[in-house]
């Protein structure tokens, strides 16, 4: 196991946590299905569903800094939930994502929402030189696997004229599947306090950030074959494990979901 870095080295602590959650290459090589990628249809923007959810602090903090008709940069745009939720206030949304399928979904949803968009295919911060600055930059649930965290945050700050707003969960993604990762692969994937560590990294970079948390109530979801298959691909096992996965999903207790909005002034 990787030794814990000194308490003062927040960025190194971040990298250590990221590495502990990586899946060993041997597990990836033995997987009967291709390594998973995020699935565009699953992450498509659903405004009717969004309307039933509480307004998150991340949206309020972005809206209060965004001028009427201003521009938004959305890093890891996915289906566009983080930026399309700001409509009708923005005049332009710039979406950056490494998956063309996500960008296509985002463009379709943006057209339906009546907002102009530009899209850039690539990973952040590698694509930063191709992207113009915006009034507000948003980045929701993207940074959990980012090892170059200082470069990522610095480029984000340098592309926002008014404010950067990041939203993260209290726990890293797929932590709920950790018991099955241990059962199937013998992997110990410890949990970590994502927003606390992120705040420490920002402080280390000399960035004064603010934070607001919200607890979203637990949601009971029907366990469908699609949900089982989604989990199976993320567990790198074959369909013969489906009964175990289904039983695990049916019997686990729903948990409240704590998310944090962290925001700071841009420097573009």
C-alpha positions as CSV (number, residue, x, y, z in Angstrom):
1,X,0.0,0.0,0.0
2,X,1.2,3.5,-0.8
3,X,2.6,5.3,2.2
4,X,0.6,8.4,3.3
5,X,2.5,11.5,2.3
6,X,3.2,14.3,4.8
7,X,0.2,16.2,6.0
8,X,1.4,19.4,4.4
9,X,1.6,18.0,0.9
10,X,-2.1,18.2,0.0
11,X,-1.6,17.6,-3.7
12,X,0.5,14.5,-2.9
13,X,-2.3,13.2,-0.6
14,X,-4.7,13.8,-3.4
15,X,-2.6,11.8,-5.9
16,X,-2.1,9.0,-3.3
17,X,-5.9,8.7,-2.9
18,X,-6.4,8.7,-6.7
19,X,-3.9,5.9,-7.2
20,X,-5.5,3.8,-4.4
21,X,-8.7,3.8,-6.4
22,X,-7.2,2.8,-9.7
23,X,-8.0,-0.7,-11.0
24,X,-4.9,-2.8,-11.5
25,X,-4.0,-3.5,-15.1
26,X,-4.2,-7.3,-14.5
27,X,-7.9,-6.8,-13.7
28,X,-8.5,-4.7,-16.8
29,X,-6.7,-7.2,-19.0
30,X,-8.8,-10.1,-17.6
31,X,-12.1,-8.3,-18.0
32,X,-14.5,-10.2,-20.3
33,X,-16.0,-7.0,-21.6
34,X,-14.1,-3.9,-22.8
35,X,-13.1,-1.4,-20.0
36,X,-16.1,0.8,-19.4
37,X,-16.6,4.3,-20.6
38,X,-19.3,6.7,-19.5
39,X,-22.4,6.1,-21.5
40,X,-23.9,9.2,-23.2
41,X,-27.5,8.1,-23.0
42,X,-27.3,7.4,-19.3
43,X,-26.0,11.0,-18.7
44,X,-28.3,12.8,-21.1
45,X,-29.7,16.1,-19.7
46,X,-33.2,15.5,-18.4
47,X,-34.8,18.9,-17.6
48,X,-38.1,17.4,-16.4
49,X,-36.2,15.3,-13.9
50,X,-34.0,18.2,-12.9
51,X,-37.1,20.3,-12.1
52,X,-38.1,17.9,-9.3
53,X,-34.7,18.1,-7.5
54,X,-33.6,20.7,-4.9
55,X,-31.5,23.6,-6.3
56,X,-27.9,22.7,-5.4
57,X,-25.5,25.3,-4.0
58,X,-23.3,24.9,-7.1
59,X,-26.0,26.2,-9.4
60,X,-26.8,29.1,-7.1
61,X,-23.2,30.1,-6.9
62,X,-22.7,29.9,-10.6
63,X,-25.9,31.9,-11.4
64,X,-25.0,34.7,-8.9
65,X,-21.7,35.3,-10.6
66,X,-22.9,34.9,-14.2
67,X,-23.9,38.1,-16.0
68,X,-27.1,38.1,-18.1
69,X,-26.1,36.7,-21.5
70,X,-22.7,35.7,-20.2
71,X,-20.5,32.7,-21.1
72,X,-20.0,29.5,-19.2
73,X,-17.1,27.0,-19.6
74,X,-18.2,23.5,-18.6
75,X,-15.3,21.1,-18.1
76,X,-16.2,17.4,-18.4
77,X,-19.6,18.6,-19.8
78,X,-21.0,15.1,-20.2
79,X,-24.7,15.5,-21.0
80,X,-24.6,19.1,-19.9
81,X,-26.5,19.0,-16.6
82,X,-24.1,21.3,-14.8
83,X,-24.3,24.1,-17.4
84,X,-27.7,23.6,-19.1
85,X,-29.3,24.0,-15.7
86,X,-28.2,27.6,-15.8
87,X,-30.3,28.4,-18.9
88,X,-31.8,30.9,-19.7
89,X,-29.1,33.2,-18.2
90,X,-26.0,32.2,-20.3
91,X,-25.7,33.4,-23.9
92,X,-23.0,30.8,-24.7
93,X,-21.8,27.5,-23.1
94,X,-18.4,26.0,-24.0
95,X,-18.4,22.3,-23.4
96,X,-15.2,20.3,-23.1
97,X,-15.3,16.5,-22.9
98,X,-13.0,13.6,-24.0
99,X,-16.0,11.6,-25.5
100,X,-17.6,12.7,-28.7
101,X,-20.8,10.9,-27.8
102,X,-21.1,13.1,-24.7
103,X,-20.6,16.2,-26.8
104,X,-23.2,15.1,-29.3
105,X,-25.7,14.5,-26.6
106,X,-24.8,17.9,-25.1
107,X,-25.3,19.7,-28.4
108,X,-28.7,18.1,-29.0
109,X,-29.9,19.1,-25.5
110,X,-28.5,22.6,-25.9
111,X,-30.4,23.0,-29.2
112,X,-33.6,22.0,-27.5
113,X,-32.9,24.4,-24.6
114,X,-32.3,27.3,-27.1
115,X,-28.7,28.2,-26.0
116,X,-25.7,28.6,-28.2
117,X,-22.8,26.2,-27.6
118,X,-19.2,25.5,-28.6
119,X,-17.7,22.1,-28.0
120,X,-14.1,21.0,-27.7
121,X,-13.1,17.3,-27.8
122,X,-10.3,16.6,-25.3
123,X,-9.1,16.1,-21.7
124,X,-8.6,19.0,-19.3
125,X,-6.1,20.6,-18.9
126,X,-4.5,19.2,-22.2
127,X,-7.2,21.0,-24.2
128,X,-6.9,24.3,-22.3
129,X,-5.0,26.1,-25.1
130,X,-7.9,25.5,-27.4
131,X,-10.5,27.0,-25.1
132,X,-11.4,30.7,-24.6
133,X,-12.0,32.2,-21.2
134,X,-15.5,32.5,-19.9
135,X,-17.3,34.5,-17.3
136,X,-17.9,31.4,-15.1
137,X,-16.3,27.9,-15.3
138,X,-18.1,24.9,-13.8
139,X,-16.8,21.4,-13.3
140,X,-19.1,18.8,-11.7
141,X,-18.0,15.3,-10.6
142,X,-15.0,15.2,-12.9
143,X,-11.8,15.4,-10.9
144,X,-11.9,12.2,-8.8
145,X,-9.3,10.5,-11.1
146,X,-7.2,13.6,-11.9
147,X,-3.6,13.1,-10.8
148,X,-2.3,16.4,-12.2
149,X,-4.6,18.2,-9.9
150,X,-2.5,21.4,-9.5
151,X,-2.3,21.9,-13.3
152,X,-6.0,21.1,-13.7
153,X,-7.1,23.6,-11.1
154,X,-4.7,26.3,-12.3
155,X,-5.9,26.0,-15.9
156,X,-9.5,26.1,-14.7
157,X,-8.9,29.3,-12.6
158,X,-7.1,30.9,-15.6
159,X,-10.1,30.4,-17.8
160,X,-12.7,32.0,-15.6
161,X,-13.1,35.8,-15.5
162,X,-15.5,35.9,-12.5
163,X,-15.8,32.5,-10.8
164,X,-15.0,28.8,-10.8
165,X,-17.6,26.4,-9.3
166,X,-16.7,22.8,-8.7
167,X,-19.1,20.2,-7.4
168,X,-17.9,17.0,-5.8
169,X,-19.4,14.2,-3.8
170,X,-18.2,13.6,-0.2
171,X,-17.1,10.1,-1.4
172,X,-15.3,9.0,-4.5
173,X,-17.5,7.5,-7.3
174,X,-18.5,3.9,-7.2
175,X,-17.6,3.6,-3.5
176,X,-20.8,1.7,-3.0
177,X,-19.4,-1.1,-5.1
178,X,-16.2,-1.5,-2.9
179,X,-17.6,-4.7,-1.2
180,X,-18.0,-6.4,-4.6
181,X,-14.5,-5.2,-5.8
182,X,-13.1,-6.8,-2.6
183,X,-15.1,-10.0,-3.2
184,X,-14.4,-10.4,-6.9
185,X,-10.8,-9.1,-7.1
186,X,-9.5,-8.9,-3.5
187,X,-9.1,-5.1,-3.9
188,X,-9.1,-2.8,-0.9
189,X,-10.3,0.5,-2.3
190,X,-10.4,2.8,0.8
191,X,-12.8,5.8,0.8
192,X,-11.6,9.3,1.2
193,X,-13.0,12.8,1.9
194,X,-12.9,14.3,-1.5
195,X,-14.0,17.9,-0.8
196,X,-11.8,18.2,2.3
197,X,-8.7,17.2,0.3
198,X,-9.7,19.4,-2.6
199,X,-9.9,22.4,-0.3
200,X,-6.5,21.6,1.1
201,X,-5.0,21.5,-2.4
202,X,-6.6,24.9,-3.3
203,X,-5.2,26.4,-0.1
204,X,-1.8,25.0,-1.1
205,X,-2.1,26.8,-4.5
206,X,-2.9,30.1,-2.7
207,X,-6.6,30.0,-3.8
208,X,-9.1,31.2,-1.3
209,X,-12.2,29.0,-1.8
210,X,-15.6,28.9,-0.2
211,X,-17.7,25.8,0.3
212,X,-21.3,24.8,0.9
213,X,-22.6,21.3,1.4
214,X,-26.0,19.8,0.7
215,X,-27.4,16.4,1.7
216,X,-29.6,14.9,-1.0
217,X,-32.1,12.3,0.3
218,X,-31.6,8.7,-0.5
219,X,-33.4,7.4,-3.6
220,X,-34.8,3.9,-3.9
221,X,-34.3,2.7,-7.4
222,X,-35.7,-0.3,-9.1
223,X,-33.0,-2.9,-9.8
224,X,-33.2,-3.5,-13.5
225,X,-31.1,-5.7,-15.8
226,X,-29.7,-2.5,-17.2
227,X,-28.5,-1.4,-13.7
228,X,-27.0,-4.8,-13.1
229,X,-25.1,-4.6,-16.5
230,X,-24.0,-1.1,-15.7
231,X,-22.5,-2.3,-12.4
232,X,-21.0,-5.4,-14.0
233,X,-19.0,-3.4,-16.5
234,X,-17.6,-1.3,-13.6
235,X,-16.7,-4.4,-11.7
236,X,-14.8,-6.0,-14.7
237,X,-16.6,-9.3,-14.4
238,X,-18.8,-11.4,-16.7
239,X,-22.5,-12.1,-16.7
240,X,-22.1,-15.2,-14.6
241,X,-21.7,-12.7,-11.6
242,X,-25.0,-11.0,-12.4
243,X,-27.0,-12.9,-9.6
244,X,-24.5,-11.8,-7.0
245,X,-24.5,-8.2,-8.3
246,X,-28.3,-8.1,-8.4
247,X,-28.6,-9.5,-4.8
248,X,-26.1,-6.9,-3.6
249,X,-28.0,-4.1,-5.3
250,X,-31.4,-5.3,-3.9
251,X,-30.2,-5.6,-0.3
252,X,-28.0,-2.6,0.1
253,X,-29.4,0.2,2.2
254,X,-30.1,3.5,0.4
255,X,-27.7,6.2,1.6
256,X,-28.1,10.0,1.7
257,X,-25.8,11.7,-0.8
258,X,-23.7,14.6,0.4
259,X,-22.3,16.9,-2.2
260,X,-20.2,20.0,-1.8
261,X,-20.0,23.1,-3.9
262,X,-16.6,24.7,-3.8
263,X,-16.1,28.1,-5.5
264,X,-13.4,30.8,-5.9
265,X,-12.6,33.8,-8.0
266,X,-11.3,33.4,-11.5
267,X,-8.1,34.9,-12.8
268,X,-8.6,35.2,-16.5
